Amino acid sequence: MPAVLVGLAVLAWPSHRDAQVFVVAGHGSDRLRRRAPARWSRRSSEPELTVPDVLDLLALALQAGASTMGALRTTADRLPGLTGQELRSVAAALEWGLPDETAWGAAPARWEPAGRALRLAARAGVPPADLLRRAAEDARRERLDRVETATARLGVRLVLPLGLAFLPGFVLTTVVPVVLALAGSLISSGQPLQP
């Protein structure tokens, strides 16, 4: 019986991806933190900024009077880690004269809101700072929704092993002894059992 329960618990345990989202949300235990991928470990003292944070920085640079290319290059040069590398590659592609769609399309999918906001602002002829701020808010809201969904899924997956372990234990420790005690008292009193 314990081996069956352990096997069911292993099958119902949250997947590695759910544990990663849980760690990102800041609610993971030490065991979950050890399972986090190496790319999340902070080797430098500077924390790596998320895309919504970078979009806010770009909006600030644009509101301060920088051109779009100047804001991209200045922000990218001051960002540590992978985020800075990705933004520097986009800025370099734009400086080389590649079309906006090509330059932003070469970046990972997480940069799509930035590219979309800047392309929309260029086509409409409006300042891109407000569009970048809205894109940052949308990205934060989407990330929060993903974390809430993963947390809800984790709760449901944890209920299954609990139910599978608790219900048989409850039946064996509560229901079976009561039925045996009643059957024993009826048999010892000499009365026939009636259906």
Order of alpha helices (4+ residues) and beta strands (2+ residues): alpha-alpha-alpha-alpha-alpha-alpha-alpha-alpha-alpha-alpha
